[in-house]
Amino acid sequence: MSVDFKTVRDSYALSLFFEGDMGAKGKVVSGRTRYSACPNCGPSSDLSVKVSVSNGKWHCFACEDRGDVIDAASKFYGVSPAKAAMQLANAPEPEKRTRVVVPQERPVVRDQVAITQVIELLLKAQKAPDGSCLEYLAKRGINKDVALAAVMKKMMITLPGDPNVALRYLLDVVGRELLEKSGIWKEGSKAPAIVYRPLAFVSNDKQGIEFRLIKESSVAMAKAIRYGQPSHWCWAGNDKVMIVEGFIDLLSALVMGTGRTIIGLPGAKNWDESDEWLQALKGKQDLLIALDSDMSGDRGAEDLATVLNAMGVTTRRHKHPDGCKDLNDQLKRQLGIA
C-alpha cells in the first residue's frame, strides 16, 4: 500500500511529532521553535536547543541534518521514508492527536563521570560477544573475526540479546544506582532502554557510548541511543587515513580490506576543527573522506575537506556506487547480501 507524502506532510504537524512522538520540549528562540532533541543525533540537555523548526522543516545545528516530518520519523524510528510516512498516515486523526496530553518527563541529568564509570565496568565485564549481536553483524556483512577484534580492542560491547537477561546483567555488572546517576536508567522506568539495544560502540576516549537495536521491533523505537560526550572511533592502520560515518561503516571498511587508519565519526558534523584527532592529521596525504552519500554526509565531507585542506592535507571524496548510501551498503552489495 502506498501513501501520498504530501498528504502526510500537510496533515501531521512537525511540532506535534517532536513534542508528541519524540517527547521533546519546545522553546521559542528568535521567533522560531527549537528543541533539545534531534531525530538523527538524539537528545542533548534541556538547556541546549539545537534543533530549529520552522515552516514544516527542521534543522539540527549539531549534526547538520534536516528535513520534513517524514524525514524526522524516518531517522527517529530507523525505518525507510516510505515506512515512516505509512506510520504517520495511520496515526490518529490530527484533531484527536492534538488533544493527547504528553506527560512531561523530568529533565534527565546525565553525569559524565557516572557514564564513564558505566563504560569502564561494561568493558571490564565483557567476555565472548553475544551470539545475537554476531548474527546481526553477519547480516550486515561484518564477519566474526572483525567483530571479535573490535571487542578485544575495547571498541565494542555486547549485552545479552534477551532484554530480561540483559537487565539482570546490567544490575549485576553496573548496578541500578550508577545507571540512574548516569541518566541511562530514567526515573520511573521499569528498565533502561539499552536492554533492547544490546550492541554498543565505545568512543576512542572512552567518554561516550552508542547502543543500537539489532532487530526489528513491533513498537516504534529509535535505532540508536548515545550517552556521554560524542567523540570519534579510531582503528589504527598504516599512515594513510580514511574518515567514515558510524562504527558499522568503520567495520565495513575493515572487511573490505583497507589497510588505512580508519576514523569513524558518530555523525557527519559531530566534530570540531579544534579536535585533537583532527589537528593530528596535519600534513597527511591522500586522506579519503567516505561519509554517507546523503545531504548531511555531503555537507560534512565538504566542511571536512575545507578544514583539512587549510591544514595542508590532501583529500579526496569516496564515491559510493549508485544505490549505496554508505560503505555498509557497498559491502553488502559486494557480498550479495540483500
MIMI-194369 format. One record per residue (C-alpha): residue number from 1; residue in one letter; y negated, x, z. Coordinates in pm, 1 decimal. Each point is the difference from the previous one (the first is absolute). Last residue first. Layout:
REM residues N
+-----+-----+----------+----------+----------+
:   n : res :       c2 :       c1 :       c3 :
+-----+-----+----------+----------+----------+
: NUM :   a :        Y :        X :        Z :
...
+-----+-----+----------+----------+----------+
END
This chain:
REM residues 338
+-----+-----+----------+----------+----------+
:   n : res :       c2 :       c1 :       c3 :
+-----+-----+----------+----------+----------+
: 338 :   a :    824.0 :   2009.4 :     31.0 :
: 337 :   i :    138.7 :    349.8 :     57.9 :
: 336 :   g :     73.7 :    190.5 :   -320.5 :
: 335 :   l :    -47.7 :    338.4 :    165.1 :
: 334 :   q :   -297.6 :     93.7 :   -218.0 :
: 333 :   r :   -146.4 :   -347.5 :     43.7 :
: 332 :   k :     42.9 :     24.2 :    375.6 :
: 331 :   l :   -178.7 :    334.6 :      2.1 :
: 330 :   q :   -294.8 :   -132.7 :   -202.2 :
: 329 :   d :    -35.2 :   -301.4 :    228.3 :
: 328 :   n :     10.8 :    239.9 :    294.6 :
: 327 :   l :   -266.2 :    217.9 :   -159.9 :
: 326 :   d :   -244.4 :   -288.8 :    -25.4 :
: 325 :   k :   -103.3 :   -308.0 :   -196.3 :
: 324 :   c :    257.4 :     33.1 :   -274.9 :
: 323 :   g :    -30.0 :   -241.5 :   -293.2 :
: 322 :   d :   -116.3 :    266.3 :   -240.9 :
: 321 :   p :    107.7 :    343.0 :    121.3 :
: 320 :   h :   -205.6 :    149.2 :    285.3 :
: 319 :   k :   -278.8 :    236.4 :    -96.8 :
: 318 :   h :    -48.7 :    289.3 :    240.6 :
: 317 :   r :   -367.4 :     91.0 :     23.9 :
: 316 :   r :   -103.5 :    363.8 :    -32.3 :
: 315 :   t :   -180.0 :    228.5 :    237.9 :
: 314 :   t :   -158.4 :    345.6 :      6.0 :
: 313 :   v :   -133.0 :     80.1 :    346.5 :
: 312 :   g :   -331.6 :    184.2 :     27.5 :
: 311 :   m :   -125.5 :   -200.0 :    296.9 :
: 310 :   a :   -216.7 :   -221.3 :   -223.6 :
: 309 :   n :    315.4 :    -75.2 :   -197.6 :
: 308 :   l :    166.0 :   -116.0 :    321.1 :
: 307 :   v :   -273.6 :   -249.5 :     88.1 :
: 306 :   t :    -23.3 :   -149.2 :   -349.3 :
: 305 :   a :    378.6 :     -2.3 :    -43.9 :
: 304 :   l :     43.0 :   -183.2 :    329.6 :
: 303 :   d :   -257.6 :   -262.6 :    -97.2 :
: 302 :   e :    167.7 :    -61.2 :   -335.7 :
: 301 :   a :    344.5 :    -18.0 :    157.8 :
: 300 :   g :   -122.3 :   -247.3 :    261.7 :
: 299 :   r :   -159.2 :   -216.2 :   -264.9 :
: 298 :   d :    314.9 :     -1.7 :   -209.7 :
: 297 :   g :    216.1 :    -70.1 :    305.2 :
: 296 :   s :   -213.4 :   -293.2 :    111.3 :
: 295 :   m :     -9.7 :   -156.0 :   -346.1 :
: 294 :   d :    369.9 :     53.4 :    -64.9 :
: 293 :   s :    215.1 :    284.1 :   -129.0 :
: 292 :   d :     99.1 :    137.4 :    338.8 :
: 291 :   l :    -99.0 :    354.0 :     95.2 :
: 290 :   a :    154.1 :    299.8 :   -175.4 :
: 289 :   i :   -272.4 :    266.1 :     16.8 :
: 288 :   l :    144.9 :    333.0 :   -118.3 :
: 287 :   l :   -174.0 :    319.3 :    109.8 :
: 286 :   d :      8.4 :    249.7 :   -286.1 :
: 285 :   q :   -177.8 :    279.7 :    185.6 :
: 284 :   k :    -89.0 :     18.8 :    368.7 :
: 283 :   g :   -334.1 :    168.8 :     78.6 :
: 282 :   k :    -75.4 :   -211.5 :    303.7 :
: 281 :   l :    302.8 :   -204.9 :    106.5 :
: 280 :   a :    -49.1 :     76.2 :    371.4 :
: 279 :   q :   -310.0 :   -223.4 :     -2.7 :
: 278 :   l :    227.0 :   -296.1 :    -75.8 :
: 277 :   w :    238.8 :     75.4 :    286.0 :
: 276 :   e :   -294.0 :     50.3 :    237.2 :
: 275 :   d :   -154.3 :   -338.4 :    -77.0 :
: 274 :   s :   -375.3 :     32.1 :    -67.3 :
: 273 :   e :     13.1 :   -179.6 :   -335.8 :
: 272 :   d :    164.1 :   -296.4 :    167.5 :
: 271 :   w :    330.8 :   -169.2 :    -59.7 :
: 270 :   n :    142.7 :   -351.1 :      6.9 :
: 269 :   k :   -139.3 :    -92.0 :   -342.7 :
: 268 :   a :    322.2 :    -28.3 :   -199.6 :
: 267 :   g :    191.4 :   -101.4 :    310.9 :
: 266 :   p :    237.2 :    162.1 :    248.7 :
: 265 :   l :    -39.4 :    321.2 :   -204.6 :
: 264 :   g :    297.0 :    221.8 :    -78.4 :
: 263 :   i :    -42.4 :    372.2 :    -59.4 :
: 262 :   i :    285.6 :    159.5 :   -190.0 :
: 261 :   t :     41.8 :    377.7 :    -28.5 :
: 260 :   r :    142.1 :     43.7 :   -345.4 :
: 259 :   g :    365.4 :     59.9 :    -83.3 :
: 258 :   t :     32.2 :   -338.1 :   -167.1 :
: 257 :   g :    351.7 :   -124.0 :    -53.1 :
: 256 :   m :    -24.2 :   -373.6 :    -60.9 :
: 255 :   v :    161.2 :    -47.4 :    340.5 :
: 254 :   l :   -288.9 :    188.3 :    158.7 :
: 253 :   a :   -260.6 :   -204.6 :   -187.9 :
: 252 :   s :    171.5 :   -317.6 :    118.7 :
: 251 :   l :    -19.3 :    116.7 :    361.1 :
: 250 :   l :   -377.1 :     39.6 :    -32.2 :
: 249 :   d :    -18.8 :   -331.7 :   -185.1 :
: 248 :   i :    175.1 :   -168.5 :    293.3 :
: 247 :   f :   -244.5 :    172.8 :    235.9 :
: 246 :   g :   -306.8 :   -156.5 :   -155.1 :
: 245 :   e :   -243.8 :     99.3 :   -273.6 :
: 244 :   v :     65.4 :    339.4 :   -158.0 :
: 243 :   i :   -178.7 :    335.6 :    -11.1 :
: 242 :   m :    161.5 :    290.8 :   -180.9 :
: 241 :   v :    -31.4 :    369.0 :     84.7 :
: 240 :   k :    110.9 :    327.6 :   -157.6 :
: 239 :   d :     53.8 :    287.8 :    241.8 :
: 238 :   n :    364.7 :    -94.5 :     52.7 :
: 237 :   g :    139.3 :   -265.0 :    231.3 :
: 236 :   a :   -109.0 :   -143.2 :    334.6 :
: 235 :   w :     28.4 :   -374.4 :     52.3 :
: 234 :   c :   -330.3 :   -128.7 :    138.5 :
: 233 :   w :    -81.5 :   -346.0 :    132.6 :
: 232 :   h :   -358.8 :   -117.5 :     34.8 :
: 231 :   s :   -197.1 :   -168.8 :    273.7 :
: 230 :   p :    -85.9 :   -345.4 :    126.6 :
: 229 :   q :    -67.6 :     30.3 :    374.3 :
: 228 :   g :    229.1 :   -214.1 :    209.3 :
: 227 :   y :    213.8 :   -294.5 :    -97.8 :
: 226 :   r :     86.2 :   -124.8 :   -346.6 :
: 225 :   i :    181.4 :   -319.6 :    -94.7 :
: 224 :   a :    188.2 :    -51.4 :   -326.5 :
: 223 :   k :    147.9 :   -287.2 :   -200.5 :
: 222 :   a :   -230.8 :   -262.0 :    151.8 :
: 221 :   m :    212.5 :   -302.8 :     73.3 :
: 220 :   a :     52.1 :   -339.7 :   -161.3 :
: 219 :   v :    311.7 :   -149.5 :    158.1 :
: 218 :   s :    325.9 :    -11.7 :   -195.8 :
: 217 :   s :     -9.3 :    379.7 :      5.1 :
: 216 :   e :    109.6 :    237.3 :   -273.8 :
: 215 :   k :    135.2 :    331.4 :    114.6 :
: 214 :   i :   -106.6 :    346.3 :    117.4 :
: 213 :   l :   -328.1 :    -87.9 :    168.3 :
: 212 :   r :   -214.8 :    301.1 :     79.2 :
: 211 :   f :   -142.4 :    179.0 :    307.3 :
: 210 :   e :   -284.3 :    252.0 :    -45.5 :
: 209 :   i :    -75.8 :    266.7 :    260.3 :
: 208 :   g :   -308.4 :    195.6 :    102.2 :
: 207 :   q :    -90.8 :    292.3 :    225.3 :
: 206 :   k :    298.1 :    223.7 :    -82.8 :
: 205 :   d :   -236.5 :    233.9 :   -191.5 :
: 204 :   n :    206.1 :    -30.0 :   -320.0 :
: 203 :   s :     23.2 :   -376.8 :     27.1 :
: 202 :   v :    326.8 :   -162.6 :    108.2 :
: 201 :   f :    179.2 :   -244.1 :   -232.1 :
: 200 :   a :    196.0 :   -292.1 :    140.6 :
: 199 :   l :    289.6 :   -214.5 :   -121.4 :
: 198 :   p :    110.5 :   -266.1 :    249.9 :
: 197 :   r :   -258.1 :   -267.2 :    -86.8 :
: 196 :   y :    121.8 :   -320.5 :    166.9 :
: 195 :   v :      8.0 :    166.3 :    343.8 :
: 194 :   i :   -349.2 :    128.8 :    -92.9 :
: 193 :   a :   -156.8 :   -338.7 :     72.4 :
: 192 :   p :     28.3 :     60.2 :    373.9 :
: 191 :   a :    207.8 :   -255.6 :    191.6 :
: 190 :   k :    -50.6 :   -326.4 :    185.1 :
: 189 :   s :   -372.6 :     18.1 :    -60.0 :
: 188 :   g :   -243.4 :   -103.3 :    276.7 :
: 187 :   e :   -183.6 :    333.9 :      5.7 :
: 186 :   k :     56.2 :    190.1 :   -321.1 :
: 185 :   w :    262.9 :    272.9 :     -8.4 :
: 184 :   i :   -124.7 :    281.6 :   -223.7 :
: 183 :   g :   -334.5 :      3.8 :    181.0 :
: 182 :   s :     69.8 :    345.4 :    145.0 :
: 181 :   k :    -21.3 :   -133.6 :    354.9 :
: 180 :   e :    245.4 :   -275.5 :    -87.1 :
: 179 :   l :    255.9 :    244.2 :   -139.1 :
: 178 :   l :    -57.5 :    227.9 :    299.7 :
: 177 :   e :     71.5 :   -278.4 :    247.4 :
: 176 :   r :    293.5 :   -137.3 :   -197.0 :
: 175 :   g :    206.5 :    315.6 :     10.8 :
: 174 :   v :     28.5 :    279.0 :   -255.0 :
: 173 :   v :    366.4 :     92.6 :    -44.5 :
: 172 :   d :    181.2 :   -276.5 :    190.1 :
: 171 :   l :   -246.2 :   -279.0 :    -80.8 :
: 170 :   l :    -22.6 :    115.2 :   -361.5 :
: 169 :   y :    379.6 :      3.3 :    -34.1 :
: 168 :   r :     30.7 :   -346.2 :    153.7 :
: 167 :   l :   -253.5 :   -129.9 :   -251.5 :
: 166 :   a :    174.8 :    172.8 :   -290.3 :
: 165 :   v :    329.9 :   -158.9 :    100.7 :
: 164 :   n :   -160.0 :   -343.1 :    -15.7 :
: 163 :   p :   -176.2 :     82.9 :   -327.7 :
: 162 :   d :    325.8 :    121.0 :   -165.7 :
: 161 :   g :    -86.7 :    294.1 :   -225.6 :
: 160 :   p :      0.5 :    247.5 :    287.9 :
: 159 :   l :   -320.2 :    207.3 :     -7.3 :
: 158 :   t :    -58.7 :    276.4 :   -250.1 :
: 157 :   i :   -244.4 :    288.5 :     15.8 :
: 156 :   m :   -136.8 :    215.4 :   -282.4 :
: 155 :   m :   -218.5 :    310.7 :     -6.4 :
: 154 :   k :    184.0 :    186.1 :    274.1 :
: 153 :   k :    111.6 :    267.9 :   -251.2 :
: 152 :   m :    360.7 :    -88.3 :     80.0 :
: 151 :   v :    -71.4 :   -366.0 :    -74.0 :
: 150 :   a :   -154.4 :     85.2 :   -337.0 :
: 149 :   a :    298.2 :    226.0 :    -79.0 :
: 148 :   l :    236.0 :   -287.8 :     79.1 :
: 147 :   a :   -184.9 :   -224.1 :   -245.5 :
: 146 :   v :      8.0 :    269.5 :   -269.8 :
: 145 :   d :    374.8 :     45.7 :     44.7 :
: 144 :   k :     63.0 :   -375.3 :     10.3 :
: 143 :   n :   -152.7 :    -69.8 :   -339.9 :
: 142 :   i :   -331.5 :   -174.9 :    -61.5 :
: 141 :   g :     30.4 :   -221.6 :   -308.4 :
: 140 :   r :   -176.6 :   -301.6 :    151.9 :
: 139 :   k :    334.5 :   -173.9 :     50.2 :
: 138 :   a :    115.1 :    319.5 :    172.3 :
: 137 :   l :   -297.7 :    -27.1 :    234.1 :
: 136 :   y :    109.5 :   -349.2 :    106.6 :
: 135 :   e :    358.2 :    114.6 :     52.3 :
: 134 :   l :   -119.5 :    294.9 :    209.5 :
: 133 :   c :   -206.0 :   -239.6 :    212.9 :
: 132 :   s :    304.1 :   -225.1 :     46.0 :
: 131 :   g :    206.2 :    300.2 :    107.9 :
: 130 :   d :   -235.7 :    106.7 :    278.9 :
: 129 :   p :    -87.1 :    369.0 :     -4.4 :
: 128 :   a :    218.3 :    235.1 :    206.5 :
: 127 :   k :   -174.2 :     92.6 :    324.5 :
: 126 :   q :   -361.4 :    -74.9 :     86.7 :
: 125 :   a :    -67.6 :      7.1 :    375.6 :
: 124 :   k :   -251.5 :    286.7 :     -8.5 :
: 123 :   l :   -182.6 :   -149.9 :   -298.5 :
: 122 :   l :    -21.6 :   -338.7 :    171.0 :
: 121 :   l :   -132.0 :    156.4 :    320.5 :
: 120 :   e :   -263.4 :    207.5 :   -182.6 :
: 119 :   i :   -116.7 :   -298.3 :   -206.5 :
: 118 :   v :    -36.7 :   -216.5 :    310.9 :
: 117 :   q :   -194.7 :    279.8 :    171.6 :
: 116 :   t :   -236.6 :     24.6 :   -297.1 :
: 115 :   i :    -55.6 :   -375.2 :     14.4 :
: 114 :   a :    -74.5 :     25.3 :    373.0 :
: 113 :   v :   -260.2 :    270.9 :    -58.2 :
: 112 :   q :   -152.1 :   -206.9 :   -280.2 :
: 111 :   d :    -34.9 :   -307.6 :    223.0 :
: 110 :   r :    -12.4 :   -305.0 :   -219.9 :
: 109 :   v :   -186.6 :   -280.2 :    172.6 :
: 108 :   v :     94.1 :   -325.6 :   -165.9 :
: 107 :   p :   -283.8 :   -250.4 :     20.9 :
: 106 :   r :    117.9 :   -326.7 :    155.4 :
: 105 :   e :    140.6 :   -231.8 :   -260.4 :
: 104 :   q :   -201.1 :   -298.0 :   -117.8 :
: 103 :   p :    239.6 :   -287.1 :    -59.1 :
: 102 :   v :    -54.4 :   -143.8 :   -349.6 :
: 101 :   v :   -104.3 :   -362.7 :     12.4 :
: 100 :   v :    119.9 :   -178.7 :   -311.4 :
:  99 :   r :   -256.5 :   -251.7 :   -116.3 :
:  98 :   t :    -95.9 :    206.0 :   -303.5 :
:  97 :   r :    359.4 :      2.7 :   -111.8 :
:  96 :   k :     16.2 :   -376.0 :    -20.7 :
:  95 :   e :   -301.5 :    -27.1 :   -228.9 :
:  94 :   p :    135.2 :    283.5 :   -209.6 :
:  93 :   e :    340.9 :   -168.3 :    -56.9 :
:  92 :   p :    290.7 :    168.2 :    174.2 :
:  91 :   a :    139.2 :    322.0 :   -157.0 :
:  90 :   n :    216.4 :    -23.3 :   -313.2 :
:  89 :   a :   -272.7 :    144.9 :   -224.4 :
:  88 :   l :    -46.5 :    293.2 :    236.6 :
:  87 :   q :    369.3 :     86.4 :    -16.8 :
:  86 :   m :      4.1 :    -37.6 :   -377.4 :
:  85 :   a :   -303.3 :    226.4 :    -34.0 :
:  84 :   a :    167.5 :    262.5 :    217.2 :
:  83 :   k :    318.5 :    -19.3 :   -205.3 :
:  82 :   a :   -197.7 :     51.4 :   -321.2 :
:  81 :   p :   -208.2 :    278.7 :    155.3 :
:  80 :   s :    322.5 :    183.9 :     91.0 :
:  79 :   v :    100.4 :     26.3 :    364.7 :
:  78 :   g :    -95.5 :    226.2 :    292.3 :
:  77 :   y :   -132.9 :   -283.5 :    215.9 :
:  76 :   f :   -343.7 :    152.7 :     59.0 :
:  75 :   k :    -30.1 :    163.5 :   -342.3 :
:  74 :   s :     98.5 :   -311.3 :   -199.0 :
:  73 :   a :   -198.6 :   -229.5 :    228.2 :
:  72 :   a :   -315.7 :    206.5 :    -47.6 :
:  71 :   d :     51.5 :     24.7 :   -377.0 :
:  70 :   i :     40.3 :   -377.0 :    -12.0 :
:  69 :   v :   -316.1 :    -50.9 :    207.4 :
:  68 :   d :   -207.8 :    222.2 :   -228.9 :
:  67 :   g :    -17.4 :    378.1 :    -39.0 :
:  66 :   r :    -83.7 :    327.9 :    170.1 :
:  65 :   d :    146.7 :    331.9 :    112.3 :
:  64 :   e :   -243.9 :    275.3 :     96.8 :
:  63 :   c :    232.3 :    120.3 :    280.0 :
:  62 :   a :   -264.7 :      1.8 :    274.2 :
:  61 :   f :   -286.2 :   -195.2 :   -160.9 :
:  60 :   c :    228.3 :   -296.9 :    -65.8 :
:  59 :   h :   -133.5 :   -244.0 :   -258.6 :
:  58 :   w :     60.9 :   -373.7 :    -15.6 :
:  57 :   k :    -85.1 :   -252.3 :   -271.2 :
:  56 :   g :    -52.4 :   -377.7 :      6.6 :
:  55 :   n :   -377.3 :     26.2 :    -19.4 :
:  54 :   s :    -24.4 :    243.4 :    293.6 :
:  53 :   v :    243.4 :    161.3 :    243.7 :
:  52 :   s :    -59.9 :    350.8 :    135.8 :
:  51 :   v :    279.7 :    189.4 :    171.0 :
:  50 :   k :    -72.6 :    290.8 :    237.5 :
:  49 :   v :   -134.3 :   -187.8 :    298.3 :
:  48 :   s :     86.1 :    253.6 :    271.5 :
:  47 :   l :    -69.8 :   -127.3 :    350.9 :
:  46 :   d :    316.8 :   -210.2 :     -5.2 :
:  45 :   s :    194.5 :    323.5 :    -34.1 :
:  44 :   s :    184.2 :     61.3 :   -324.5 :
:  43 :   p :    249.7 :   -222.1 :   -173.2 :
:  42 :   g :    211.2 :     59.6 :   -310.2 :
:  41 :   c :    -36.0 :    226.1 :   -303.4 :
:  40 :   n :     68.3 :   -262.2 :   -270.3 :
:  39 :   p :    -85.3 :   -346.0 :    132.5 :
:  38 :   c :   -292.6 :    158.4 :    192.7 :
:  37 :   a :    -87.0 :    -87.0 :    359.9 :
:  36 :   s :   -332.2 :     41.7 :    184.8 :
:  35 :   y :   -175.9 :   -270.2 :   -200.1 :
:  34 :   r :   -338.8 :    -42.3 :   -162.7 :
:  33 :   t :   -197.4 :   -308.4 :    -99.5 :
:  32 :   r :   -309.1 :     71.2 :   -203.7 :
:  31 :   g :   -368.8 :    -66.5 :     76.6 :
:  30 :   s :    -74.6 :    351.7 :    119.6 :
:  29 :   v :    302.5 :     -6.5 :    234.1 :
:  28 :   v :    161.5 :   -329.7 :    101.1 :
:  27 :   k :    312.3 :     57.3 :    208.8 :
:  26 :   g :    344.8 :   -140.4 :    -69.4 :
:  25 :   k :    309.4 :     32.8 :    216.4 :
:  24 :   a :    334.4 :     60.5 :   -165.4 :
:  23 :   g :    306.7 :   -216.9 :     65.0 :
:  22 :   m :    153.4 :    101.1 :   -333.3 :
:  21 :   d :    100.9 :   -348.8 :   -116.4 :
:  20 :   g :   -278.7 :   -200.2 :    162.7 :
:  19 :   e :   -299.7 :    232.8 :     23.7 :
:  18 :   f :     53.4 :    215.4 :   -306.5 :
:  17 :   f :    153.9 :   -281.4 :   -204.7 :
:  16 :   l :   -272.0 :   -244.0 :    104.2 :
:  15 :   s :   -267.2 :    250.7 :   -101.9 :
:  14 :   l :    160.4 :     18.7 :   -343.8 :
:  13 :   a :    -13.2 :   -375.8 :    -46.7 :
:  12 :   y :    311.1 :   -141.9 :   -165.3 :
:  11 :   s :    -81.5 :   -270.8 :   -254.5 :
:  10 :   d :   -198.2 :    188.5 :   -264.4 :
:   9 :   r :    216.3 :    313.1 :     10.8 :
:   8 :   v :    318.4 :   -207.6 :    -15.4 :
:   7 :   t :   -127.4 :   -204.5 :   -293.6 :
:   6 :   k :   -100.5 :    318.6 :   -180.8 :
:   5 :   f :    345.9 :    152.0 :     52.5 :
:   4 :   d :    179.5 :   -294.6 :   -159.1 :
:   3 :   v :    355.9 :     -3.5 :    130.8 :
:   2 :   s :    327.9 :     49.0 :   -179.9 :
:   1 :   m :    338.3 :   -138.4 :    100.0 :
+-----+-----+----------+----------+----------+
END
